[in-house]
Amino acid sequence: MNASATPSIRRRLLQNMVLPVAVLAIVFGIGGAFLIHSVVSLTQDRLLDAALVSIIDRATAQGPAHLDNTLVQGAIEILRDDANDTFAYCISDGGGFQRGDRDLCALDTGTAPLDRIVHVPADLDNNQVRVAITRRIIEGFGQPLTFRMAETLNSRLNMEARMLVVLVLFEAVLLSAAAILSYMAILRGLLPLTEISQELLGRASPGAVPFARIDTARVPEEAVDLVSAINTLMERLDETIAGVRDFTADASHQLRSPLGGIKLHLELLQRQAAGQGNLLATLSEAQNGVTRLQRMLQQLIVLARVDSKNDTVDLDQRVDLSRLAADVLAEQAPEALNRNIDIVLEAPDDPVNVTGNPLLIKEIIANLVDNAIAHSADGDCVTVRAIAEAATGTIAVEDEGPGIPEEERSRVFQRFYQIARGNAKPGSGLGLAIARRIADLHGGLITLSDTASGRGLSARLSLRLSQTKSPD
């Protein structure tokens, strides 16, 4: 399933937490922009008003139609805090222009109120300007005079832009901080679920109890139902697997006795049928079939044992691989002699001690040697080597048979999988599967490769060397 189609809980929580913050940031930004515009406009209008009032205060009568021309420069200096702006003023009466910029006086800005300043936008010399306008009664004039003061908008726009940049940066920092803090809070909140996941993953390691209940006392309230469902499922799985395991073990043990009796009677019949070729051949086939069935039952018993709870198996004993290999070869010698196959043990003088369970490790070696003999032809040689390496002890079993194709080597460890070969001794398909399972239980490794001569197969079992004393 595509991961993008099913986002994680972490991602969903982060989206649900950050998205409202982002929406609030946008709303706050829009409101902040309006507020900045209002504050800048109000501030600049107050400065413009101060300059206009300064001109009005300095106005004196000098005849019925003139004003003192020295009153303007000081008033305009009040506004000269930005070289990007230009300013203009004009004074007019009912009869027309008196002082200042004629173009400004010619603008249609409407009738100004008496003794109150208003502000209107206008276009002066192709520039957008802000005009402060009022009417005042000046002594010496028969009618009120109209005073105008205009300022371009450059400083206003620059100030608004700087404040908007600060606002945007502040919101970006705020949103980033909210996202980071939210993510950290989510990680901390989901930590109990991560611990549960790690606990479940840890149950796949050797020695772990896979179906033990998860303690709900340390589980968050929101996850209790989920964990309880997992516990119920694991209990049912444990019961099912235990039933299958018990059935396998019981059936195997129950069949061992009658098979042993059948084999004994077949051996007696073989002795009595000496000299009768056809009967002897038939009895020999029956004997081989019973032997294979006994071997399969033995392997099923071992498989049931290693699949059971591992706390019943002692894996911390000190085991000499050389001695186990010698015991296995002694047991396999009759079969090898019957087929004219040489078996050779190469081992160092000192013990090759590893840590594990001797019975289970012996089963691995027996399966590897049994496979080597089964796939060897008459006159071939099976060589078993015990090797002490830097940190591991190794058993290498080499034969001169047809080997295993490289593409098949991973599949032969599957239960009941067999490579079809016409001349090979029939088997159960469990030997290598059991060997791999036991090796995993010990933290060891089984590898298959070609021999140095290029003929046959080399199977190597590697286990960690022992650092403990051997048991009495």
DRENDO-1510 file (C-alpha; in Angstrom, 1 decimal, always signed):
<recs>
REC; n; res; u; v; w
REC; 1; MET; +0.0; +0.0; +0.0 .
REC; 2; ASN; +1.2; +3.5; -0.8 .
REC; 3; ALA; +2.5; +5.2; +2.3 .
REC; 4; SER; +1.3; +8.6; +1.1 .
REC; 5; ALA; -2.3; +7.3; +1.0 .
REC; 6; THR; -2.2; +6.4; +4.7 .
REC; 7; PRO; -0.3; +9.1; +6.5 .
REC; 8; SER; +1.1; +8.3; +9.9 .
REC; 9; ILE; -0.5; +9.4; +13.2 .
REC; 10; ARG; +2.5; +11.7; +13.8 .
REC; 11; ARG; +2.0; +13.4; +10.5 .
REC; 12; ARG; -1.8; +13.8; +11.0 .
REC; 13; LEU; -1.3; +15.2; +14.5 .
REC; 14; LEU; +1.4; +17.6; +13.2 .
REC; 15; GLN; -1.0; +18.8; +10.4 .
REC; 16; ASN; -3.9; +19.2; +12.9 .
REC; 17; MET; -1.7; +21.2; +15.2 .
REC; 18; VAL; +0.2; +23.4; +12.7 .
REC; 19; LEU; -2.6; +24.1; +10.3 .
REC; 20; PRO; -4.7; +26.1; +12.8 .
REC; 21; VAL; -1.6; +28.0; +13.8 .
REC; 22; ALA; -0.9; +28.8; +10.1 .
REC; 23; VAL; -4.5; +30.0; +9.6 .
REC; 24; LEU; -4.2; +32.2; +12.7 .
REC; 25; ALA; -0.9; +33.5; +11.4 .
REC; 26; ILE; -2.5; +34.5; +8.1 .
REC; 27; VAL; -5.4; +36.2; +9.9 .
REC; 28; PHE; -2.9; +37.9; +12.2 .
REC; 29; GLY; -0.8; +39.0; +9.3 .
REC; 30; ILE; -3.8; +40.5; +7.5 .
REC; 31; GLY; -4.9; +42.3; +10.6 .
REC; 32; GLY; -1.3; +43.4; +11.3 .
REC; 33; ALA; -1.1; +44.8; +7.8 .
REC; 34; PHE; -4.2; +46.9; +8.4 .
REC; 35; LEU; -2.9; +48.0; +11.8 .
REC; 36; ILE; +0.5; +48.9; +10.3 .
REC; 37; HIS; -1.2; +51.0; +7.6 .
REC; 38; SER; -3.4; +52.7; +10.1 .
REC; 39; VAL; -0.5; +53.5; +12.5 .
REC; 40; VAL; +1.8; +54.8; +9.8 .
REC; 41; SER; -1.0; +56.9; +8.2 .
REC; 42; LEU; -1.9; +58.3; +11.6 .
REC; 43; THR; +1.7; +59.1; +12.5 .
REC; 44; GLN; +2.5; +60.7; +9.2 .
REC; 45; ASP; -0.8; +62.7; +9.1 .
REC; 46; ARG; +0.0; +64.1; +12.5 .
REC; 47; LEU; +3.4; +65.3; +11.2 .
REC; 48; LEU; +1.7; +66.7; +8.2 .
REC; 49; ASP; -0.8; +68.5; +10.4 .
REC; 50; ALA; +2.0; +69.9; +12.6 .
REC; 51; ALA; +3.7; +71.4; +9.5 .
REC; 52; LEU; +0.4; +72.9; +8.3 .
REC; 53; VAL; -0.3; +74.4; +11.7 .
REC; 54; SER; +3.2; +75.9; +11.8 .
REC; 55; ILE; +2.5; +77.6; +8.5 .
REC; 56; ILE; -0.8; +78.9; +9.8 .
REC; 57; ASP; +0.7; +80.2; +13.0 .
REC; 58; ARG; +3.4; +82.1; +11.1 .
REC; 59; ALA; +0.9; +83.7; +8.8 .
REC; 60; THR; +0.7; +87.5; +9.3 .
REC; 61; ALA; -1.3; +90.1; +7.5 .
REC; 62; GLN; +0.6; +92.3; +5.1 .
REC; 63; GLY; -2.1; +94.0; +3.2 .
REC; 64; PRO; -5.4; +92.7; +2.0 .
REC; 65; ALA; -4.0; +90.2; -0.4 .
REC; 66; HIS; -0.5; +89.2; +0.7 .
REC; 67; LEU; +1.2; +87.0; +3.3 .
REC; 68; ASP; +4.8; +86.9; +4.6 .
REC; 69; ASN; +6.8; +84.6; +2.3 .
REC; 70; THR; +9.3; +83.7; +5.1 .
REC; 71; LEU; +7.0; +81.5; +7.0 .
REC; 72; VAL; +7.2; +78.2; +5.0 .
REC; 73; GLN; +10.8; +76.9; +5.1 .
REC; 74; GLY; +10.8; +76.1; +8.8 .
REC; 75; ALA; +7.5; +74.4; +8.7 .
REC; 76; ILE; +8.6; +72.1; +5.8 .
REC; 77; GLU; +11.7; +71.1; +7.7 .
REC; 78; ILE; +9.5; +69.4; +10.2 .
REC; 79; LEU; +8.7; +66.7; +7.6 .
REC; 80; ARG; +12.2; +66.3; +6.0 .
REC; 81; ASP; +13.1; +63.0; +7.6 .
REC; 82; ASP; +13.1; +61.1; +4.3 .
REC; 83; ALA; +15.0; +62.4; +1.3 .
REC; 84; ASN; +12.6; +60.3; -1.0 .
REC; 85; ASP; +9.6; +62.6; -0.3 .
REC; 86; THR; +8.8; +65.9; -1.7 .
REC; 87; PHE; +6.5; +68.5; -0.2 .
REC; 88; ALA; +4.3; +71.4; -1.4 .
REC; 89; TYR; +2.0; +74.0; +0.2 .
REC; 90; CYS; -0.3; +76.6; -1.0 .
REC; 91; ILE; -2.5; +79.3; +0.5 .
REC; 92; SER; -5.6; +80.6; -1.3 .
REC; 93; ASP; -8.7; +82.6; -0.6 .
REC; 94; GLY; -12.0; +83.1; -2.3 .
REC; 95; GLY; -10.3; +85.3; -4.8 .
REC; 96; GLY; -7.6; +82.8; -5.8 .
REC; 97; PHE; -4.0; +81.9; -5.3 .
REC; 98; GLN; -2.0; +83.7; -2.5 .
REC; 99; ARG; +1.2; +81.8; -1.8 .
REC; 100; GLY; +3.0; +78.4; -2.5 .
REC; 101; ASP; +2.4; +75.9; -5.3 .
REC; 102; ARG; -0.2; +77.0; -7.9 .
REC; 103; ASP; -0.7; +73.4; -9.1 .
REC; 104; LEU; -1.6; +72.3; -5.5 .
REC; 105; CYS; -4.0; +75.3; -5.2 .
REC; 106; ALA; -5.6; +74.3; -8.5 .
REC; 107; LEU; -6.4; +70.7; -7.3 .
REC; 108; ASP; -10.1; +70.1; -6.6 .
REC; 109; THR; -9.9; +68.9; -3.0 .
REC; 110; GLY; -13.3; +70.0; -2.0 .
REC; 111; THR; -14.3; +72.6; +0.4 .
REC; 112; ALA; -12.2; +72.5; +3.6 .
REC; 113; PRO; -14.0; +72.8; +7.0 .
REC; 114; LEU; -13.3; +75.8; +9.1 .
REC; 115; ASP; -10.8; +75.4; +11.9 .
REC; 116; ARG; -10.5; +71.6; +11.3 .
REC; 117; ILE; -7.9; +69.7; +9.3 .
REC; 118; VAL; -8.9; +67.0; +6.9 .
REC; 119; HIS; -6.8; +64.7; +4.7 .
REC; 120; VAL; -7.5; +63.7; +1.2 .
REC; 121; PRO; -5.5; +61.7; -1.4 .
REC; 122; ALA; -4.7; +63.5; -4.7 .
REC; 123; ASP; -2.5; +63.3; -7.8 .
REC; 124; LEU; +0.1; +66.1; -8.1 .
REC; 125; ASP; +2.6; +66.2; -11.0 .
REC; 126; ASN; +1.9; +62.5; -11.6 .
REC; 127; ASN; +2.7; +61.7; -8.0 .
REC; 128; GLN; +0.3; +60.3; -5.4 .
REC; 129; VAL; +0.2; +62.7; -2.5 .
REC; 130; ARG; -1.5; +63.1; +0.8 .
REC; 131; VAL; -3.0; +66.6; +1.3 .
REC; 132; ALA; -3.8; +68.1; +4.6 .
REC; 133; ILE; -6.4; +71.0; +4.2 .
REC; 134; THR; -8.2; +73.4; +6.4 .
REC; 135; ARG; -9.7; +76.9; +6.5 .
REC; 136; ARG; -8.7; +79.6; +9.0 .
REC; 137; ILE; -9.7; +83.2; +9.6 .
REC; 138; ILE; -6.6; +85.4; +9.5 .
REC; 139; GLU; -6.7; +89.0; +10.7 .
REC; 140; GLY; -6.5; +91.5; +7.9 .
REC; 141; PHE; -8.4; +89.3; +5.4 .
REC; 142; GLY; -12.0; +89.7; +4.7 .
REC; 143; GLN; -12.7; +86.0; +4.2 .
REC; 144; PRO; -11.2; +82.8; +5.5 .
REC; 145; LEU; -8.0; +81.5; +3.9 .
REC; 146; THR; -7.6; +77.9; +2.7 .
REC; 147; PHE; -4.3; +76.3; +3.7 .
REC; 148; ARG; -3.0; +73.1; +2.0 .
REC; 149; MET; +0.1; +70.9; +2.7 .
REC; 150; ALA; +0.9; +68.0; +0.4 .
REC; 151; GLU; +3.4; +65.1; +0.9 .
REC; 152; THR; +4.4; +62.3; -1.4 .
REC; 153; LEU; +3.8; +58.8; -0.1 .
REC; 154; ASN; +7.4; +57.3; -0.4 .
REC; 155; SER; +8.3; +57.5; +3.3 .
REC; 156; ARG; +4.9; +56.0; +4.3 .
REC; 157; LEU; +5.2; +53.1; +1.9 .
REC; 158; ASN; +8.8; +52.4; +3.0 .
REC; 159; MET; +7.9; +52.5; +6.6 .
REC; 160; GLU; +4.9; +50.1; +6.0 .
REC; 161; ALA; +7.2; +47.8; +4.0 .
REC; 162; ARG; +9.8; +47.6; +6.7 .
REC; 163; MET; +7.2; +46.9; +9.4 .
REC; 164; LEU; +5.5; +44.3; +7.2 .
REC; 165; VAL; +8.8; +42.5; +6.6 .
REC; 166; VAL; +9.4; +42.4; +10.4 .
REC; 167; LEU; +5.8; +41.1; +10.8 .
REC; 168; VAL; +6.3; +38.4; +8.2 .
REC; 169; LEU; +9.6; +37.3; +9.7 .
REC; 170; PHE; +8.1; +37.2; +13.2 .
REC; 171; GLU; +5.2; +35.1; +11.9 .
REC; 172; ALA; +7.6; +32.8; +10.1 .
REC; 173; VAL; +9.7; +32.3; +13.3 .
REC; 174; LEU; +6.5; +31.8; +15.3 .
REC; 175; LEU; +5.2; +29.2; +12.8 .
REC; 176; SER; +8.5; +27.4; +12.6 .
REC; 177; ALA; +8.7; +27.3; +16.4 .
REC; 178; ALA; +5.2; +26.1; +16.6 .
REC; 179; ALA; +5.9; +23.3; +14.1 .
REC; 180; ILE; +9.1; +22.2; +15.9 .
REC; 181; LEU; +7.6; +22.3; +19.4 .
REC; 182; SER; +4.5; +20.5; +18.1 .
REC; 183; TYR; +6.6; +17.8; +16.5 .
REC; 184; MET; +8.6; +17.4; +19.7 .
REC; 185; ALA; +5.4; +17.2; +21.8 .
REC; 186; ILE; +4.0; +14.6; +19.4 .
REC; 187; LEU; +7.1; +12.5; +19.6 .
REC; 188; ARG; +7.0; +12.7; +23.3 .
REC; 189; GLY; +3.3; +11.9; +23.3 .
REC; 190; LEU; +3.7; +8.9; +21.0 .
REC; 191; LEU; +6.8; +7.6; +22.9 .
REC; 192; PRO; +4.7; +4.9; +24.7 .
REC; 193; LEU; +3.5; +3.6; +21.4 .
REC; 194; THR; +7.1; +3.5; +20.1 .
REC; 195; GLU; +8.1; +1.6; +23.2 .
REC; 196; ILE; +5.3; -0.9; +22.6 .
REC; 197; SER; +6.5; -1.4; +19.0 .
REC; 198; GLN; +10.1; -1.9; +20.1 .
REC; 199; GLU; +8.9; -4.5; +22.7 .
REC; 200; LEU; +7.0; -6.4; +20.0 .
REC; 201; LEU; +9.9; -6.2; +17.6 .
REC; 202; GLY; +12.2; -7.5; +20.4 .
REC; 203; ARG; +10.2; -10.6; +20.7 .
REC; 204; ALA; +11.6; -11.9; +17.4 .
REC; 205; SER; +15.0; -12.1; +18.9 .
REC; 206; PRO; +16.3; -15.5; +20.3 .
REC; 207; GLY; +15.3; -16.2; +23.9 .
REC; 208; ALA; +12.3; -13.8; +23.9 .
REC; 209; VAL; +8.8; -14.9; +24.8 .
REC; 210; PRO; +6.8; -13.9; +21.7 .
REC; 211; PHE; +3.3; -14.2; +23.0 .
REC; 212; ALA; +3.6; -12.7; +26.5 .
REC; 213; ARG; +1.0; -10.0; +27.4 .
REC; 214; ILE; +1.9; -6.4; +27.1 .
REC; 215; ASP; +1.5; -4.6; +30.5 .
REC; 216; THR; -1.3; -2.1; +30.1 .
REC; 217; ALA; -0.4; -0.3; +33.3 .
REC; 218; ARG; +2.2; +1.8; +31.4 .
REC; 219; VAL; +0.0; +2.2; +28.2 .
REC; 220; PRO; -1.7; +5.6; +27.6 .
REC; 221; GLU; -5.4; +5.6; +28.1 .
REC; 222; GLU; -6.1; +6.1; +24.4 .
REC; 223; ALA; -4.1; +3.0; +23.4 .
REC; 224; VAL; -5.4; +0.6; +26.1 .
REC; 225; ASP; -8.1; -0.8; +23.8 .
REC; 226; LEU; -5.6; -1.4; +21.0 .
REC; 227; VAL; -3.1; -3.1; +23.3 .
REC; 228; SER; -5.9; -5.2; +24.9 .
REC; 229; ALA; -6.9; -6.4; +21.4 .
REC; 230; ILE; -3.2; -7.2; +20.7 .
REC; 231; ASN; -3.0; -9.2; +24.0 .
REC; 232; THR; -6.2; -11.1; +23.1 .
REC; 233; LEU; -4.8; -11.9; +19.6 .
REC; 234; MET; -1.5; -13.1; +21.0 .
REC; 235; GLU; -3.2; -15.3; +23.6 .
REC; 236; ARG; -5.2; -17.0; +20.9 .
REC; 237; LEU; -2.1; -17.4; +18.7 .
REC; 238; ASP; -0.2; -18.8; +21.7 .
REC; 239; GLU; -3.0; -21.3; +22.3 .
REC; 240; THR; -3.2; -22.3; +18.7 .
REC; 241; ILE; +0.6; -22.8; +18.3 .
REC; 242; ALA; +0.8; -24.6; +21.6 .
REC; 243; GLY; -1.9; -27.0; +20.4 .
REC; 244; VAL; -0.1; -27.6; +17.1 .
REC; 245; ARG; +3.2; -28.0; +18.9 .
REC; 246; ASP; +1.7; -30.4; +21.5 .
REC; 247; PHE; +0.1; -32.4; +18.8 .
REC; 248; THR; +3.3; -32.7; +16.8 .
REC; 249; ALA; +5.3; -33.8; +19.9 .
REC; 250; ASP; +2.6; -36.3; +21.1 .
REC; 251; ALA; +2.1; -37.8; +17.7 .
REC; 252; SER; +5.8; -38.1; +17.2 .
REC; 253; HIS; +6.3; -39.8; +20.5 .
REC; 254; GLN; +3.3; -42.1; +20.1 .
REC; 255; LEU; +4.6; -43.3; +16.7 .
REC; 256; ARG; +8.2; -44.0; +17.8 .
REC; 257; SER; +7.3; -47.2; +19.6 .
REC; 258; PRO; +5.3; -49.0; +16.9 .
REC; 259; LEU; +7.8; -47.9; +14.3 .
REC; 260; GLY; +10.6; -49.3; +16.4 .
REC; 261; GLY; +8.7; -52.6; +16.6 .
REC; 262; ILE; +8.1; -52.7; +12.9 .
REC; 263; LYS; +11.7; -52.1; +12.2 .
REC; 264; LEU; +12.8; -54.9; +14.6 .
REC; 265; HIS; +10.4; -57.4; +12.9 .
REC; 266; LEU; +11.7; -56.3; +9.5 .
REC; 267; GLU; +15.3; -57.0; +10.6 .
REC; 268; LEU; +14.2; -60.5; +11.8 .
REC; 269; LEU; +12.5; -61.1; +8.4 .
REC; 270; GLN; +15.6; -60.0; +6.5 .
REC; 271; ARG; +17.7; -62.5; +8.4 .
REC; 272; GLN; +15.2; -65.3; +7.7 .
REC; 273; ALA; +14.9; -64.3; +4.0 .
REC; 274; ALA; +18.6; -64.6; +3.3 .
REC; 275; GLY; +19.1; -66.2; -0.1 .
REC; 276; GLN; +15.7; -65.2; -1.3 .
REC; 277; GLY; +16.5; -62.3; -3.6 .
REC; 278; ASN; +13.1; -60.8; -4.4 .
REC; 279; LEU; +11.8; -61.1; -0.8 .
REC; 280; LEU; +15.0; -59.7; +0.5 .
REC; 281; ALA; +14.9; -56.7; -1.8 .
REC; 282; THR; +11.3; -56.0; -0.8 .
REC; 283; LEU; +12.1; -56.2; +2.9 .
REC; 284; SER; +15.1; -54.0; +2.3 .
REC; 285; GLU; +12.9; -51.3; +0.7 .
REC; 286; ALA; +10.5; -51.6; +3.7 .
REC; 287; GLN; +13.4; -51.3; +6.1 .
REC; 288; ASN; +14.6; -48.2; +4.3 .
REC; 289; GLY; +11.1; -46.7; +4.4 .
REC; 290; VAL; +10.8; -47.3; +8.1 .
REC; 291; THR; +14.3; -45.8; +8.7 .
REC; 292; ARG; +13.3; -42.6; +6.8 .
REC; 293; LEU; +10.1; -42.4; +8.8 .
REC; 294; GLN; +12.0; -42.8; +12.0 .
REC; 295; ARG; +14.4; -40.0; +11.0 .
REC; 296; MET; +11.5; -37.8; +10.0 .
REC; 297; LEU; +9.8; -38.3; +13.4 .
REC; 298; GLN; +13.1; -37.6; +15.2 .
REC; 299; GLN; +13.4; -34.4; +13.2 .
REC; 300; LEU; +9.8; -33.4; +14.0 .
REC; 301; ILE; +10.5; -34.0; +17.7 .
REC; 302; VAL; +13.5; -31.7; +17.5 .
REC; 303; LEU; +11.5; -29.1; +15.6 .
REC; 304; ALA; +8.8; -29.2; +18.1 .
REC; 305; ARG; +11.4; -28.7; +20.9 .
REC; 306; VAL; +13.1; -25.7; +19.3 .
REC; 307; ASP; +9.8; -24.1; +18.4 .
REC; 308; SER; +8.7; -24.4; +22.0 .
REC; 309; LYS; +9.4; -21.8; +24.7 .
REC; 310; ASN; +13.1; -21.2; +24.8 .
REC; 311; ASP; +13.4; -20.8; +28.5 .
REC; 312; THR; +13.2; -24.6; +28.8 .
REC; 313; VAL; +16.4; -25.0; +26.7 .
REC; 314; ASP; +19.8; -24.4; +28.2 .
REC; 315; LEU; +21.8; -22.5; +25.6 .
REC; 316; ASP; +24.7; -21.5; +27.9 .
REC; 317; GLN; +26.7; -24.8; +28.1 .
REC; 318; ARG; +30.2; -25.2; +26.9 .
REC; 319; VAL; +30.3; -27.5; +23.8 .
REC; 320; ASP; +33.3; -29.0; +22.1 .
REC; 321; LEU; +32.6; -29.0; +18.3 .
REC; 322; SER; +35.4; -31.5; +17.6 .
REC; 323; ARG; +33.9; -34.1; +20.0 .
REC; 324; LEU; +30.4; -33.6; +18.7 .
REC; 325; ALA; +31.6; -34.0; +15.1 .
REC; 326; ALA; +33.4; -37.3; +16.1 .
REC; 327; ASP; +30.2; -38.6; +17.8 .
REC; 328; VAL; +28.1; -37.8; +14.7 .
REC; 329; LEU; +30.6; -39.5; +12.3 .
REC; 330; ALA; +30.7; -42.5; +14.5 .
REC; 331; GLU; +26.9; -42.8; +14.3 .
REC; 332; GLN; +26.9; -42.1; +10.5 .
REC; 333; ALA; +29.7; -44.5; +9.7 .
REC; 334; PRO; +27.6; -47.6; +9.0 .
REC; 335; GLU; +25.5; -45.8; +6.5 .
REC; 336; ALA; +28.6; -44.4; +4.8 .
REC; 337; LEU; +30.3; -47.8; +4.7 .
REC; 338; ASN; +27.2; -49.4; +3.1 .
REC; 339; ARG; +27.4; -46.9; +0.3 .
REC; 340; ASN; +31.3; -47.1; +0.0 .
REC; 341; ILE; +31.6; -43.4; +1.1 .
REC; 342; ASP; +34.7; -42.3; +3.0 .
REC; 343; ILE; +34.1; -39.9; +5.9 .
REC; 344; VAL; +37.0; -37.9; +7.3 .
REC; 345; LEU; +37.3; -35.7; +10.4 .
REC; 346; GLU; +39.9; -32.9; +10.5 .
REC; 347; ALA; +40.1; -31.3; +13.9 .
REC; 348; PRO; +42.8; -29.5; +15.9 .
REC; 349; ASP; +44.4; -31.0; +19.0 .
REC; 350; ASP; +42.8; -28.5; +21.3 .
REC; 351; PRO; +39.0; -28.4; +21.8 .
REC; 352; VAL; +36.9; -26.0; +19.7 .
REC; 353; ASN; +34.6; -24.9; +22.5 .
REC; 354; VAL; +31.4; -22.9; +21.7 .
REC; 355; THR; +28.4; -21.8; +23.8 .
REC; 356; GLY; +25.2; -23.6; +23.2 .
REC; 357; ASN; +23.1; -26.7; +23.8 .
REC; 358; PRO; +25.1; -29.9; +22.9 .
REC; 359; LEU; +22.1; -32.0; +21.8 .
REC; 360; LEU; +20.8; -29.3; +19.5 .
REC; 361; ILE; +24.2; -28.5; +18.0 .
REC; 362; LYS; +24.8; -32.2; +17.5 .
REC; 363; GLU; +21.5; -32.3; +15.6 .
REC; 364; ILE; +22.8; -29.5; +13.3 .
REC; 365; ILE; +26.0; -31.4; +12.6 .
REC; 366; ALA; +24.0; -34.7; +12.1 .
REC; 367; ASN; +21.7; -33.0; +9.5 .
REC; 368; LEU; +24.6; -31.5; +7.6 .
REC; 369; VAL; +26.5; -34.8; +7.5 .
REC; 370; ASP; +23.4; -36.8; +6.6 .
REC; 371; ASN; +22.7; -34.4; +3.7 .
REC; 372; ALA; +26.3; -34.7; +2.5 .
REC; 373; ILE; +26.2; -38.6; +2.6 .
REC; 374; ALA; +22.7; -38.6; +1.0 .
REC; 375; HIS; +23.9; -36.6; -2.0 .
REC; 376; SER; +27.3; -38.3; -2.5 .
REC; 377; ALA; +27.9; -41.1; -4.9 .
REC; 378; ASP; +29.7; -44.4; -4.2 .
REC; 379; GLY; +33.4; -43.8; -3.8 .
REC; 380; ASP; +33.0; -40.1; -2.8 .
REC; 381; CYS; +34.5; -38.6; +0.3 .
REC; 382; VAL; +32.7; -36.5; +3.0 .
REC; 383; THR; +35.1; -34.3; +5.0 .
REC; 384; VAL; +34.2; -32.7; +8.3 .
REC; 385; ARG; +36.4; -29.9; +9.7 .
REC; 386; ALA; +36.3; -28.3; +13.1 .
REC; 387; ILE; +37.9; -24.9; +13.0 .
REC; 388; ALA; +38.7; -22.4; +15.8 .
REC; 389; GLU; +38.6; -18.8; +14.4 .
REC; 390; ALA; +39.0; -15.4; +16.0 .
REC; 391; ALA; +35.7; -15.2; +17.7 .
REC; 392; THR; +33.8; -18.2; +16.3 .
REC; 393; GLY; +34.0; -22.0; +16.2 .
REC; 394; THR; +33.1; -23.5; +12.9 .
REC; 395; ILE; +32.1; -26.9; +11.6 .
REC; 396; ALA; +32.6; -27.3; +7.8 .
REC; 397; VAL; +31.0; -30.3; +6.0 .
REC; 398; GLU; +32.2; -30.8; +2.4 .
REC; 399; ASP; +31.0; -33.4; +0.0 .
REC; 400; GLU; +31.8; -34.3; -3.6 .
REC; 401; GLY; +28.2; -34.5; -4.8 .
REC; 402; PRO; +26.3; -32.3; -7.3 .
REC; 403; GLY; +26.1; -29.3; -5.0 .
REC; 404; ILE; +23.2; -26.9; -4.8 .
REC; 405; PRO; +22.7; -24.2; -7.5 .
REC; 406; GLU; +23.2; -20.7; -6.1 .
REC; 407; GLU; +19.7; -19.6; -6.8 .
REC; 408; GLU; +18.3; -22.5; -4.8 .
REC; 409; ARG; +20.5; -22.1; -1.7 .
REC; 410; SER; +18.1; -19.8; +0.1 .
REC; 411; ARG; +15.1; -22.0; -0.6 .
REC; 412; VAL; +16.6; -25.2; +0.8 .
REC; 413; PHE; +16.2; -23.8; +4.3 .
REC; 414; GLN; +12.4; -23.8; +3.9 .
REC; 415; ARG; +10.6; -26.6; +5.6 .
REC; 416; PHE; +9.8; -29.6; +3.3 .
REC; 417; TYR; +11.6; -28.1; +0.3 .
REC; 418; GLN; +13.7; -30.5; -1.6 .
REC; 419; ILE; +15.6; -30.3; -4.9 .
REC; 420; ALA; +14.4; -32.9; -7.3 .
REC; 421; ARG; +17.3; -35.3; -8.0 .
REC; 422; GLY; +16.8; -38.8; -9.4 .
REC; 423; ASN; +19.7; -40.5; -7.8 .
REC; 424; ALA; +19.6; -38.8; -4.4 .
REC; 425; LYS; +18.5; -40.5; -1.2 .
REC; 426; PRO; +14.9; -39.4; -0.5 .
REC; 427; GLY; +14.6; -37.2; +2.6 .
REC; 428; SER; +12.0; -35.2; +4.6 .
REC; 429; GLY; +13.1; -31.7; +3.6 .
REC; 430; LEU; +13.4; -30.8; +7.3 .
REC; 431; GLY; +17.1; -31.2; +7.9 .
REC; 432; LEU; +18.4; -27.8; +6.8 .
REC; 433; ALA; +15.3; -26.0; +8.1 .
REC; 434; ILE; +15.9; -27.5; +11.5 .
REC; 435; ALA; +19.6; -26.7; +11.3 .
REC; 436; ARG; +18.9; -23.0; +10.4 .
REC; 437; ARG; +16.3; -22.8; +13.2 .
REC; 438; ILE; +18.7; -24.1; +15.8 .
REC; 439; ALA; +21.5; -21.9; +14.6 .
REC; 440; ASP; +19.3; -18.9; +14.8 .
REC; 441; LEU; +18.4; -19.9; +18.4 .
REC; 442; HIS; +22.1; -19.9; +19.2 .
REC; 443; GLY; +22.8; -16.6; +17.4 .
REC; 444; GLY; +24.9; -18.6; +14.9 .
REC; 445; LEU; +25.0; -18.8; +11.1 .
REC; 446; ILE; +24.8; -21.5; +8.5 .
REC; 447; THR; +26.2; -20.7; +5.0 .
REC; 448; LEU; +26.3; -22.8; +1.8 .
REC; 449; SER; +29.0; -22.4; -0.8 .
REC; 450; ASP; +31.0; -24.2; -3.4 .
REC; 451; THR; +34.0; -26.2; -2.3 .
REC; 452; ALA; +37.6; -25.1; -3.0 .
REC; 453; SER; +37.8; -27.7; -5.7 .
REC; 454; GLY; +34.6; -26.6; -7.3 .
REC; 455; ARG; +33.0; -30.0; -6.9 .
REC; 456; GLY; +30.3; -30.6; -4.3 .
REC; 457; LEU; +29.0; -28.4; -1.5 .
REC; 458; SER; +30.5; -26.8; +1.6 .
REC; 459; ALA; +28.1; -26.2; +4.5 .
REC; 460; ARG; +29.5; -24.2; +7.4 .
REC; 461; LEU; +28.1; -23.7; +10.9 .
REC; 462; SER; +29.6; -20.8; +12.8 .
REC; 463; LEU; +28.9; -20.3; +16.6 .
REC; 464; ARG; +30.5; -17.9; +19.1 .
REC; 465; LEU; +33.4; -19.3; +21.1 .
REC; 466; SER; +32.8; -20.1; +24.7 .
REC; 467; GLN; +34.2; -18.1; +27.5 .
REC; 468; THR; +32.8; -20.1; +30.4 .
REC; 469; LYS; +33.9; -23.2; +32.2 .
REC; 470; SER; +32.7; -26.6; +31.0 .
REC; 471; PRO; +30.1; -28.3; +33.2 .
REC; 472; ASP; +31.2; -31.2; +35.4 .
</recs>
